[in-house]
């Protein structure tokens, strides 16, 4: 046992804080970059190129259904990658998750369209989207654990927010590329080949991410679990038998954040460029500026979480999201660019305060031997409930009942999250 402890100490010192934080950040940035370029293309490109010509609304809904498919795959990815993450280790599993996501994304950039191969085009697109979901299902939990399980005392939320920064950074990169393409290519060029460029560029980012992660050693907490013979034979079985209630609680804790992020990123882009008649490139600029507030508030939320607890911060911001939903119609019915920027920025600030402490809060619900599986399942079940159908539901509600009901949808999700947070024990 003495020798084992010495080995653990040696391994623990092999990763510097800069290595750990950059590796956790770069991975989720790549993952969310891949995810967002699909989300943007699902609004702008896929309805026209991968589905039969006809009613534009039907094509858009079919495209959103393909987008939603990844959220069904994500819990499967959580179970598969979580098993190996809790049995074999965080590092190897993170590398495999990144490869799965990256290869699926690059293949999308090479797919022929509906005009070339007919019904096979949307089927292949759906298959690749499923692969993206599998990869992201295993990526998020591992990245959060890579950070939090290397965190010094009193800085768990600060370390845990670095993987969360991947969401806004990935969005900025993906939206920036689409914006550049919109400005440098004609519509004909964009729909002919330009939309493929972001998917193919993902291969470069994946190589960078793999290089960084392959140089890491295992986290100290996982090494300690190995030394103490704490690993369980089948993590997912243990999670559902002994910690099923925590998975459910974690799912509802993350619900409002998922609904909000996909309303702000996906629904508003579709709504703004159709119902409100904003030019595509103009609305993308507004979203990019607003997402900067997402980036800036994540570190602030982490500092507050280390001081007061992630749960306390999440309760406060969830109350604000509930109020934001009640005012959704007057906020997002505007056709003024300045007013729309303010609305998007408010939503982005709320996203930052939600997303910053979320990873740490979910990780702390589970012990080390099943933490990868448990936290990943909770996060990705929330993705199914809160994000997979959010653009579809919001589009349907806005079309049939008006924009106010989209806000009621968000407020309802916030109320469920608030109840879950009040039931959750305060963590130190």
Secondary structure as UniProt FT lines:
FT   HELIX           2..14
FT   HELIX           17..44
FT   HELIX           46..49
FT   HELIX           56..87
FT   HELIX           90..108
FT   TURN            109..110
FT   HELIX           114..117
FT   HELIX           119..148
FT   TURN            149..150
FT   TURN            153..154
FT   HELIX           156..184
FT   HELIX           187..189
FT   HELIX           190..194
FT   HELIX           196..214
FT   HELIX           220..227
FT   TURN            228..229
FT   HELIX           235..242
FT   HELIX           244..262
FT   HELIX           263..267
FT   HELIX           268..274
FT   HELIX           280..308
FT   HELIX           310..326
FT   HELIX           328..332
FT   HELIX           337..363
FT   TURN            364..365
FT   HELIX           368..370
FT   HELIX           371..383
FT   HELIX           384..388
FT   HELIX           390..400
FT   HELIX           403..423
//
